[in-house]
Amino acid sequence: SQTIHQWPATLVQPVGSPLSLECTVEGTSNPNLYWYRQAAGRGLQLLFYSVGIGQISSEVPQNLSASRPQDRQFILSSKKLLLSDSGFYLCAWSAITGDSPLHFGNGTRLTVT
Amino acid sequence: AQSVTQLGSHVSVSEGALVLLRCNYSSSVPPYLFWYVQYPNQGLQLLLKYTTGATLVKGINGFEAEFKKSETSFHLTKPSAHMSDAAEYFCAVSDQAGTALIFGKGTTLSVSS
């Protein structure tokens, strides 16, 4: 069966520090991969998605970036965090067909102080 | 472009009462529709999905939803609420390309005894 791992579960970082969140998927090949951010009362905002290694689409311009160095690895990064980057970050994967649901990781609670 | 509107950011019901969470979508192509549930500090879990075929879709935990094309709606129902149903619920739409899901802002369901 497929599993998705996302870490760390919680993170407290000062403003201006770098960020690296990692997500890996097991049990499937060539998945679509996604990063969403969830802020209170604002639902889920799609940040990045990837349909293959090295292929990243950005939905929202900001100081975050994403990379996919391996088929089942998806990394969210920032060189300098802002207070507004605080939130709950969710990684997800789906099969490549349009009717496939997203399968989410357990999320990372990021607090920028 | 697709969009999702969830009517009511907060719904309160008594245990044993009917649960009705409303979702309307906008899509220029036949949509794929999903309902997810999120418990505090966790990722999202798929409740049910509509792709094609029968418009009444049954999901986990006794929930079901009906796709009504004429009303562009996909409301989520459960005949009898349980305390364990208290959570946040998200409706989402995807086009047939399946690039990414677009989520509504969520509805928090409270269940009182």
Interface residues (C-beta under 8 A of the other chain):
Chain A: Q6 N32 Y34 Y36 G41 R42 G43 L44 L46 Y49 V51 S57 E59 F88 L90 A92 S94 I96 T97 G98 D99 S100 P101 L102 H103 F104 G105 N106 G107 R109
Chain B: S9 Y32 F34 Y36 N41 Q42 G43 L44 Q45 L46 K49 T51 T52 F90 A92 S94 D95 Q96 A97 G98 T99 A100 L101 I102 F103 G104 K105 G106
